Amino acid sequence: MAFLSIHTMEGDPEDLLARKRQHMDPVTERLAASFGALVSVTSRTKTGIVTVNVWETPEGAAAFSQDPEAVRAHQASGLPRPATFQRFTDADCVFYGQARFP
């Protein structure tokens, strides 16, 4: 089983995505896999953004979120705290290919 987290952020979707891409994505792309990250999908919504993350374990997700470099990146981004945050510890996860969509 995998660990699934879903969180939303409220605000201007373009601004939120720009800050995520500038500050968080470089750190996430470099470090997250070493903590067991499997996939992350972020999309615009009418009121902000939604991010869906799949991790090997909840412990890996927690360790990444406490990593000093990830903490500094989040602080530098100025992103708001999630408006909603859901966690599921028994998610089924199936990968259908290696496609990546920018």
N, C-alpha and C positions, 0 to 999 in steps of 0.2 A: 504494500500500500504506500501511497505517496501522501505528502502534506500539501494541501491546497489553501492558498490565502487569496482573498478577494477584498480589495479596498477601493473606496472612492474618495476623490478630492473635489471640493467645490471651488469654483472660480472660472475664469476665462480659460476655456480648453486650450487655446493656442499658447497662451502664456504658461500654463502649467506644463504642457508638453515641451515647450522651449526650455524651461528651467530643468525639467527632468533630463532632457537630452544633453544639455550643456554640462550639468553637474553630476547627475547620478549615473547616466548610461556609461560613461568611460570607466568608472569604478566598478560598476556591476559587470560589465563585459569582461573586465580583467580579473575580478575576484570571485564572483558569485558561484561559478562552477566548482571551485575548490571547496565551497561550503555545501555542495550538493544541490545547487539550483539546476533544474531541468529545463524549464521554459518560463518565459514571461511575456504577457500580452497586455498592451495598454491601448485603450481606445478613447476617443472623444465621446462625451455624452452631452445631453442638452444643458447640463448644469456644471460640467467639469470633465473629469476623466475617471475611468475605471481601470484598475490593474489587476490581472489574474496571474498569480505565480504558482508554480508547482516545484516543490522541493523533495528531495529524497526523505528528509526527516524534519520534524519541527525544530529539533535542536540545531540543525544546520542553518535553518532560516533565522533562528534567534541569534546564533553566533555571528552570522553575517550582519544583522542589524546592529550588533554591538561592536563590530570591528571599527577601530578608530578611523580608518580611512573612509568607511561608509558613513560614519557619524559626521565627519567633517564635510563630506560631500553634501549630505542632507542639510546641514546647517548653512552651507554656502548657497544652496539652491533657494533657500527661503520658501520652500514648499510648505503648504499648511499641513497640519495634522489631518489624517484621514477623517472624513465625515462618517464613514462606516468602515468596519473591519470585520470580516468573517474568516474563521479558521476551521478547516476540516482535516482531521487526522487520518481518515481512512479512505482517501480518494483513489479511485481506479484511474490509471493513466496509460494511454495507448498512444504511441508515436507512429504516424503514418508516413513519415518521410523527413527529409532534411531541408525542406524549403525554408527560406528566410525572406520575410517581406519587410522592406525598409519602412 
